[in-house]
Amino acid sequence: MSDADIDDDFDDDFVDDDDAKMVEEAETSVRTRLSSLEKRRLIDNLLEEKRLAKELKDDLDDIDNFDEDGDDWDDDDF
């Protein structure tokens, strides 16, 4: 079967231009929704990474400020 025969089989599927237009609009709508969902997922991932980075930074700051011997003296002065 040649390519021309395959193309001829689908010529009558969209007799009316309105049908073709509706299909195109539906496809565009699906692509837009998928694009929006993908953007939302990327934003959520970015926000989660920022939250985890801040949490890690806060934990490291707490470790840096930890007074090992439990007194109020700055150990670096000695």
Biopython code that builds the backbone (N, CA, C, O; Angstrom):
import numpy as np
from Bio.PDB.StructureBuilder import StructureBuilder

atoms = [
    (1, "MET", "N", (0.840, -1.176, 0.000)),
    (1, "MET", "CA", (0.000, 0.000, 0.000)),
    (1, "MET", "C", (0.887, 1.243, 0.000)),
    (1, "MET", "O", (1.824, 1.333, 0.794)),
    (2, "SER", "N", (0.615, 2.159, -0.844)),
    (2, "SER", "CA", (1.438, 3.365, -0.937)),
    (2, "SER", "C", (0.941, 4.423, 0.040)),
    (2, "SER", "O", (-0.147, 4.308, 0.604)),
    (3, "ASP", "N", (1.746, 5.438, 0.226)),
    (3, "ASP", "CA", (1.370, 6.529, 1.129)),
    (3, "ASP", "C", (0.123, 7.250, 0.655)),
    (3, "ASP", "O", (-0.664, 7.729, 1.472)),
    (4, "ALA", "N", (-0.065, 7.334, -0.632)),
    (4, "ALA", "CA", (-1.247, 8.010, -1.176)),
    (4, "ALA", "C", (-2.508, 7.265, -0.796)),
    (4, "ALA", "O", (-3.532, 7.890, -0.518)),
    (5, "ASP", "N", (-2.457, 5.929, -0.777)),
    (5, "ASP", "CA", (-3.626, 5.142, -0.387)),
    (5, "ASP", "C", (-3.980, 5.361, 1.073)),
    (5, "ASP", "O", (-5.156, 5.435, 1.430)),
    (6, "ILE", "N", (-2.966, 5.464, 1.912)),
    (6, "ILE", "CA", (-3.202, 5.690, 3.336)),
    (6, "ILE", "C", (-3.828, 7.059, 3.552)),
    (6, "ILE", "O", (-4.768, 7.193, 4.336)),
    (7, "ASP", "N", (-3.321, 8.069, 2.869)),
    (7, "ASP", "CA", (-3.862, 9.417, 3.001)),
    (7, "ASP", "C", (-5.303, 9.483, 2.522)),
    (7, "ASP", "O", (-6.113, 10.202, 3.108)),
    (8, "ASP", "N", (-5.634, 8.759, 1.486)),
    (8, "ASP", "CA", (-6.999, 8.771, 0.953)),
    (8, "ASP", "C", (-7.989, 8.191, 1.949)),
    (8, "ASP", "O", (-9.154, 8.589, 1.963)),
    (9, "ASP", "N", (-7.546, 7.258, 2.779)),
    (9, "ASP", "CA", (-8.443, 6.640, 3.745)),
    (9, "ASP", "C", (-8.945, 7.636, 4.784)),
    (9, "ASP", "O", (-10.029, 7.451, 5.337)),
    (10, "PHE", "N", (-8.187, 8.676, 5.055)),
    (10, "PHE", "CA", (-8.557, 9.637, 6.087)),
    (10, "PHE", "C", (-9.166, 10.924, 5.545)),
    (10, "PHE", "O", (-9.504, 11.820, 6.318)),
    (11, "ASP", "N", (-9.305, 11.026, 4.261)),
    (11, "ASP", "CA", (-9.843, 12.254, 3.668)),
    (11, "ASP", "C", (-11.275, 12.518, 4.089)),
    (11, "ASP", "O", (-11.657, 13.678, 4.242)),
    (12, "ASP", "N", (-12.080, 11.486, 4.282)),
    (12, "ASP", "CA", (-13.500, 11.669, 4.580)),
    (12, "ASP", "C", (-13.773, 11.753, 6.078)),
    (12, "ASP", "O", (-14.924, 11.931, 6.478)),
    (13, "ASP", "N", (-12.755, 11.631, 6.908)),
    (13, "ASP", "CA", (-12.972, 11.685, 8.351)),
    (13, "ASP", "C", (-13.481, 13.046, 8.809)),
    (13, "ASP", "O", (-14.307, 13.115, 9.719)),
    (14, "PHE", "N", (-13.016, 14.109, 8.210)),
    (14, "PHE", "CA", (-13.438, 15.456, 8.584)),
    (14, "PHE", "C", (-14.130, 16.111, 7.391)),
    (14, "PHE", "O", (-13.566, 16.955, 6.696)),
    (15, "VAL", "N", (-15.354, 15.692, 7.190)),
    (15, "VAL", "CA", (-16.131, 16.223, 6.075)),
    (15, "VAL", "C", (-16.397, 17.700, 6.304)),
    (15, "VAL", "O", (-16.357, 18.499, 5.368)),
    (16, "ASP", "N", (-16.660, 18.051, 7.518)),
    (16, "ASP", "CA", (-17.010, 19.426, 7.852)),
    (16, "ASP", "C", (-15.806, 20.109, 8.508)),
    (16, "ASP", "O", (-15.147, 19.520, 9.365)),
    (17, "ASP", "N", (-15.527, 21.321, 8.116)),
    (17, "ASP", "CA", (-14.419, 22.075, 8.711)),
    (17, "ASP", "C", (-14.636, 22.328, 10.198)),
    (17, "ASP", "O", (-13.676, 22.454, 10.959)),
    (18, "ASP", "N", (-15.899, 22.401, 10.608)),
    (18, "ASP", "CA", (-16.196, 22.617, 12.027)),
    (18, "ASP", "C", (-15.691, 21.448, 12.882)),
    (18, "ASP", "O", (-15.207, 21.649, 13.996)),
    (19, "ASP", "N", (-15.808, 20.225, 12.348)),
    (19, "ASP", "CA", (-15.306, 19.056, 13.076)),
    (19, "ASP", "C", (-13.791, 19.137, 13.239)),
    (19, "ASP", "O", (-13.263, 18.888, 14.323)),
    (20, "ALA", "N", (-13.114, 19.476, 12.185)),
    (20, "ALA", "CA", (-11.659, 19.593, 12.229)),
    (20, "ALA", "C", (-11.248, 20.694, 13.201)),
    (20, "ALA", "O", (-10.275, 20.551, 13.941)),
    (21, "LYS", "N", (-11.998, 21.786, 13.192)),
    (21, "LYS", "CA", (-11.701, 22.901, 14.085)),
    (21, "LYS", "C", (-11.907, 22.498, 15.549)),
    (21, "LYS", "O", (-11.117, 22.866, 16.418)),
    (22, "MET", "N", (-12.982, 21.736, 15.811)),
    (22, "MET", "CA", (-13.242, 21.280, 17.178)),
    (22, "MET", "C", (-12.131, 20.351, 17.669)),
    (22, "MET", "O", (-11.704, 20.439, 18.820)),
    (23, "VAL", "N", (-11.671, 19.467, 16.796)),
    (23, "VAL", "CA", (-10.595, 18.553, 17.167)),
    (23, "VAL", "C", (-9.318, 19.335, 17.447)),
    (23, "VAL", "O", (-8.614, 19.060, 18.418)),
    (24, "GLU", "N", (-9.027, 20.300, 16.602)),
    (24, "GLU", "CA", (-7.824, 21.123, 16.795)),
    (24, "GLU", "C", (-7.900, 21.904, 18.101)),
    (24, "GLU", "O", (-6.912, 22.003, 18.830)),
    (25, "GLU", "N", (-9.075, 22.460, 18.396)),
    (25, "GLU", "CA", (-9.243, 23.197, 19.652)),
    (25, "GLU", "C", (-9.095, 22.277, 20.860)),
    (25, "GLU", "O", (-8.514, 22.669, 21.872)),
    (26, "ALA", "N", (-9.613, 21.065, 20.760)),
    (26, "ALA", "CA", (-9.497, 20.097, 21.853)),
    (26, "ALA", "C", (-8.030, 19.722, 22.066)),
    (26, "ALA", "O", (-7.562, 19.650, 23.203)),
    (27, "GLU", "N", (-7.318, 19.488, 20.982)),
    (27, "GLU", "CA", (-5.893, 19.145, 21.097)),
    (27, "GLU", "C", (-5.109, 20.298, 21.720)),
    (27, "GLU", "O", (-4.236, 20.084, 22.561)),
    (28, "THR", "N", (-5.428, 21.516, 21.301)),
    (28, "THR", "CA", (-4.760, 22.691, 21.850)),
    (28, "THR", "C", (-5.061, 22.830, 23.338)),
    (28, "THR", "O", (-4.179, 23.158, 24.131)),
    (29, "SER", "N", (-6.306, 22.581, 23.705)),
    (29, "SER", "CA", (-6.704, 22.661, 25.103)),
    (29, "SER", "C", (-5.951, 21.634, 25.949)),
    (29, "SER", "O", (-5.499, 21.944, 27.051)),
    (30, "VAL", "N", (-5.820, 20.423, 25.437)),
    (30, "VAL", "CA", (-5.093, 19.373, 26.159)),
    (30, "VAL", "C", (-3.628, 19.760, 26.306)),
    (30, "VAL", "O", (-3.051, 19.609, 27.382)),
    (31, "ARG", "N", (-3.021, 20.261, 25.226)),
    (31, "ARG", "CA", (-1.613, 20.675, 25.291)),
    (31, "ARG", "C", (-1.430, 21.806, 26.297)),
    (31, "ARG", "O", (-0.451, 21.824, 27.041)),
    (32, "THR", "N", (-2.363, 22.739, 26.320)),
    (32, "THR", "CA", (-2.285, 23.867, 27.248)),
    (32, "THR", "C", (-2.396, 23.375, 28.686)),
    (32, "THR", "O", (-1.642, 23.804, 29.559)),
    (33, "ARG", "N", (-3.352, 22.464, 28.925)),
    (33, "ARG", "CA", (-3.519, 21.918, 30.268)),
    (33, "ARG", "C", (-2.279, 21.151, 30.710)),
    (33, "ARG", "O", (-1.832, 21.288, 31.849)),
    (34, "LEU", "N", (-1.730, 20.350, 29.815)),
    (34, "LEU", "CA", (-0.521, 19.594, 30.143)),
    (34, "LEU", "C", (0.643, 20.541, 30.416)),
    (34, "LEU", "O", (1.436, 20.317, 31.331)),
    (35, "SER", "N", (0.737, 21.588, 29.621)),
    (35, "SER", "CA", (1.793, 22.574, 29.820)),
    (35, "SER", "C", (1.623, 23.262, 31.179)),
    (35, "SER", "O", (2.602, 23.468, 31.897)),
    (36, "SER", "N", (0.400, 23.612, 31.529)),
    (36, "SER", "CA", (0.126, 24.254, 32.813)),
    (36, "SER", "C", (0.449, 23.319, 33.969)),
    (36, "SER", "O", (1.022, 23.740, 34.974)),
    (37, "LEU", "N", (0.083, 22.056, 33.827)),
    (37, "LEU", "CA", (0.378, 21.079, 34.874)),
    (37, "LEU", "C", (1.880, 20.890, 35.036)),
    (37, "LEU", "O", (2.382, 20.779, 36.154)),
    (38, "GLU", "N", (2.592, 20.853, 33.920)),
    (38, "GLU", "CA", (4.041, 20.702, 33.970)),
    (38, "GLU", "C", (4.683, 21.918, 34.643)),
    (38, "GLU", "O", (5.594, 21.772, 35.458)),
    (39, "LYS", "N", (4.208, 23.114, 34.301)),
    (39, "LYS", "CA", (4.728, 24.328, 34.935)),
    (39, "LYS", "C", (4.460, 24.303, 36.435)),
    (39, "LYS", "O", (5.328, 24.657, 37.233)),
    (40, "ARG", "N", (3.266, 23.888, 36.810)),
    (40, "ARG", "CA", (2.899, 23.835, 38.227)),
    (40, "ARG", "C", (3.793, 22.843, 38.968)),
    (40, "ARG", "O", (4.231, 23.110, 40.087)),
    (41, "ARG", "N", (4.062, 21.692, 38.337)),
    (41, "ARG", "CA", (4.919, 20.684, 38.943)),
    (41, "ARG", "C", (6.336, 21.228, 39.130)),
    (41, "ARG", "O", (6.959, 20.995, 40.165)),
    (42, "LEU", "N", (6.842, 21.949, 38.134)),
    (42, "LEU", "CA", (8.175, 22.544, 38.246)),
    (42, "LEU", "C", (8.240, 23.592, 39.355)),
    (42, "LEU", "O", (9.222, 23.668, 40.093)),
    (43, "ILE", "N", (7.189, 24.392, 39.462)),
    (43, "ILE", "CA", (7.131, 25.408, 40.521)),
    (43, "ILE", "C", (7.085, 24.735, 41.888)),
    (43, "ILE", "O", (7.782, 25.149, 42.815)),
    (44, "ASP", "N", (6.255, 23.688, 42.009)),
    (44, "ASP", "CA", (6.172, 22.963, 43.285)),
    (44, "ASP", "C", (7.522, 22.364, 43.668)),
    (44, "ASP", "O", (7.924, 22.417, 44.830)),
    (45, "ASN", "N", (8.216, 21.798, 42.690)),
    (45, "ASN", "CA", (9.538, 21.228, 42.957)),
    (45, "ASN", "C", (10.531, 22.303, 43.396)),
    (45, "ASN", "O", (11.313, 22.090, 44.322)),
    (46, "LEU", "N", (10.498, 23.449, 42.733)),
    (46, "LEU", "CA", (11.387, 24.552, 43.097)),
    (46, "LEU", "C", (11.111, 25.039, 44.515)),
    (46, "LEU", "O", (12.040, 25.269, 45.290)),
    (47, "LEU", "N", (9.840, 25.195, 44.852)),
    (47, "LEU", "CA", (9.486, 25.639, 46.202)),
    (47, "LEU", "C", (9.914, 24.614, 47.251)),
    (47, "LEU", "O", (10.376, 24.987, 48.330)),
    (48, "GLU", "N", (9.765, 23.337, 46.942)),
    (48, "GLU", "CA", (10.188, 22.293, 47.873)),
    (48, "GLU", "C", (11.706, 22.324, 48.060)),
    (48, "GLU", "O", (12.196, 22.176, 49.179)),
    (49, "GLU", "N", (12.448, 22.515, 46.972)),
    (49, "GLU", "CA", (13.904, 22.608, 47.068)),
    (49, "GLU", "C", (14.325, 23.812, 47.914)),
    (49, "GLU", "O", (15.240, 23.711, 48.731)),
    (50, "LYS", "N", (13.655, 24.947, 47.715)),
    (50, "LYS", "CA", (13.970, 26.139, 48.509)),
    (50, "LYS", "C", (13.665, 25.901, 49.980)),
    (50, "LYS", "O", (14.434, 26.310, 50.850)),
    (51, "ARG", "N", (12.536, 25.234, 50.265)),
    (51, "ARG", "CA", (12.164, 24.958, 51.647)),
    (51, "ARG", "C", (13.202, 24.045, 52.296)),
    (51, "ARG", "O", (13.610, 24.276, 53.434)),
    (52, "LEU", "N", (13.625, 23.017, 51.580)),
    (52, "LEU", "CA", (14.623, 22.096, 52.112)),
    (52, "LEU", "C", (15.980, 22.787, 52.303)),
    (52, "LEU", "O", (16.677, 22.531, 53.284)),
    (53, "ALA", "N", (16.344, 23.654, 51.369)),
    (53, "ALA", "CA", (17.605, 24.387, 51.495)),
    (53, "ALA", "C", (17.573, 25.301, 52.714)),
    (53, "ALA", "O", (18.561, 25.389, 53.444)),
    (54, "LYS", "N", (16.456, 25.979, 52.943)),
    (54, "LYS", "CA", (16.327, 26.863, 54.107)),
    (54, "LYS", "C", (16.380, 26.049, 55.391)),
    (54, "LYS", "O", (17.025, 26.445, 56.362)),
    (55, "GLU", "N", (15.703, 24.915, 55.389)),
    (55, "GLU", "CA", (15.711, 24.045, 56.572)),
    (55, "GLU", "C", (17.126, 23.554, 56.869)),
    (55, "GLU", "O", (17.544, 23.531, 58.027)),
    (56, "LEU", "N", (17.854, 23.169, 55.846)),
    (56, "LEU", "CA", (19.234, 22.723, 56.015)),
    (56, "LEU", "C", (20.115, 23.859, 56.533)),
    (56, "LEU", "O", (20.931, 23.662, 57.433)),
    (57, "LYS", "N", (19.943, 25.046, 55.958)),
    (57, "LYS", "CA", (20.720, 26.214, 56.401)),
    (57, "LYS", "C", (20.432, 26.525, 57.863)),
    (57, "LYS", "O", (21.348, 26.802, 58.637)),
    (58, "ASP", "N", (19.153, 26.479, 58.239)),
    (58, "ASP", "CA", (18.788, 26.743, 59.634)),
    (58, "ASP", "C", (19.417, 25.704, 60.565)),
    (58, "ASP", "O", (19.911, 26.042, 61.641)),
    (59, "ASP", "N", (19.394, 24.442, 60.143)),
    (59, "ASP", "CA", (20.008, 23.388, 60.952)),
    (59, "ASP", "C", (21.513, 23.603, 61.089)),
    (59, "ASP", "O", (22.074, 23.418, 62.169)),
    (60, "LEU", "N", (22.164, 23.993, 60.000)),
    (60, "LEU", "CA", (23.606, 24.242, 60.057)),
    (60, "LEU", "C", (23.926, 25.454, 60.921)),
    (60, "LEU", "O", (24.926, 25.463, 61.639)),
    (61, "ASP", "N", (23.078, 26.476, 60.851)),
    (61, "ASP", "CA", (23.274, 27.649, 61.713)),
    (61, "ASP", "C", (23.132, 27.261, 63.182)),
    (61, "ASP", "O", (23.877, 27.747, 64.033)),
    (62, "ASP", "N", (22.179, 26.389, 63.473)),
    (62, "ASP", "CA", (22.001, 25.930, 64.852)),
    (62, "ASP", "C", (23.232, 25.177, 65.329)),
    (62, "ASP", "O", (23.648, 25.329, 66.478)),
    (63, "ILE", "N", (23.812, 24.370, 64.462)),
    (63, "ILE", "CA", (25.021, 23.619, 64.818)),
    (63, "ILE", "C", (26.185, 24.580, 65.051)),
    (63, "ILE", "O", (26.959, 24.404, 65.991)),
    (64, "ASP", "N", (26.309, 25.596, 64.195)),
    (64, "ASP", "CA", (27.384, 26.583, 64.345)),
    (64, "ASP", "C", (27.250, 27.369, 65.638)),
    (64, "ASP", "O", (28.256, 27.759, 66.230)),
    (65, "ASN", "N", (26.041, 27.604, 66.079)),
    (65, "ASN", "CA", (25.801, 28.409, 67.285)),
    (65, "ASN", "C", (25.718, 27.554, 68.542)),
    (65, "ASN", "O", (25.483, 28.084, 69.628)),
    (66, "PHE", "N", (25.901, 26.284, 68.424)),
    (66, "PHE", "CA", (25.794, 25.386, 69.563)),
    (66, "PHE", "C", (26.977, 25.589, 70.516)),
    (66, "PHE", "O", (28.133, 25.575, 70.094)),
    (67, "ASP", "N", (26.676, 25.775, 71.793)),
    (67, "ASP", "CA", (27.700, 25.956, 72.824)),
    (67, "ASP", "C", (27.965, 24.589, 73.459)),
    (67, "ASP", "O", (27.156, 24.084, 74.238)),
    (68, "GLU", "N", (29.102, 24.009, 73.114)),
    (68, "GLU", "CA", (29.395, 22.636, 73.505)),
    (68, "GLU", "C", (29.500, 22.433, 75.013)),
    (68, "GLU", "O", (29.085, 21.393, 75.525)),
    (69, "ASP", "N", (30.046, 23.403, 75.722)),
    (69, "ASP", "CA", (30.227, 23.193, 77.159)),
    (69, "ASP", "C", (29.089, 23.774, 77.994)),
    (69, "ASP", "O", (29.148, 23.722, 79.223)),
    (70, "GLY", "N", (28.083, 24.309, 77.377)),
    (70, "GLY", "CA", (26.881, 24.737, 78.079)),
    (70, "GLY", "C", (26.986, 26.027, 78.843)),
    (70, "GLY", "O", (26.051, 26.377, 79.563)),
    (71, "ASP", "N", (28.086, 26.758, 78.725)),
    (71, "ASP", "CA", (28.183, 28.041, 79.423)),
    (71, "ASP", "C", (27.850, 29.176, 78.445)),
    (71, "ASP", "O", (27.669, 28.954, 77.247)),
    (72, "ASP", "N", (27.778, 30.352, 78.970)),
    (72, "ASP", "CA", (27.444, 31.519, 78.151)),
    (72, "ASP", "C", (28.681, 32.215, 77.604)),
    (72, "ASP", "O", (28.567, 33.266, 76.974)),
    (73, "TRP", "N", (29.849, 31.653, 77.832)),
    (73, "TRP", "CA", (31.083, 32.287, 77.402)),
    (73, "TRP", "C", (31.364, 31.961, 75.937)),
    (73, "TRP", "O", (31.060, 30.873, 75.448)),
    (74, "ASP", "N", (31.940, 32.919, 75.272)),
    (74, "ASP", "CA", (32.356, 32.698, 73.901)),
    (74, "ASP", "C", (33.697, 31.961, 73.933)),
    (74, "ASP", "O", (34.702, 32.522, 74.369)),
    (75, "ASP", "N", (33.714, 30.722, 73.476)),
    (75, "ASP", "CA", (34.916, 29.889, 73.571)),
    (75, "ASP", "C", (36.050, 30.385, 72.690)),
    (75, "ASP", "O", (37.205, 30.030, 72.927)),
    (76, "ASP", "N", (35.752, 31.202, 71.673)),
    (76, "ASP", "CA", (36.800, 31.702, 70.781)),
    (76, "ASP", "C", (37.698, 32.737, 71.458)),
    (76, "ASP", "O", (38.800, 33.004, 70.977)),
    (77, "ASP", "N", (37.243, 33.323, 72.567)),
    (77, "ASP", "CA", (38.021, 34.350, 73.251)),
    (77, "ASP", "C", (39.182, 33.760, 74.040)),
    (77, "ASP", "O", (40.095, 34.491, 74.425)),
    (78, "PHE", "N", (39.168, 32.488, 74.281)),
    (78, "PHE", "CA", (40.201, 31.866, 75.123)),
    (78, "PHE", "C", (41.280, 31.253, 74.333)),
    (78, "PHE", "O", (42.218, 30.693, 74.899)),
]
sb = StructureBuilder()
sb.init_structure("model")
sb.init_model(0)
sb.init_chain("A")
sb.init_seg("    ")
for serial, (resi, resn, name, xyz) in enumerate(atoms, 1):
    if name == "N":
        sb.init_residue(resn, " ", resi, " ")
    sb.init_atom(name, np.array(xyz, "f"), 0.0, 1.0, " ", f" {name:<3s}", serial, name[0])
structure = sb.get_structure()
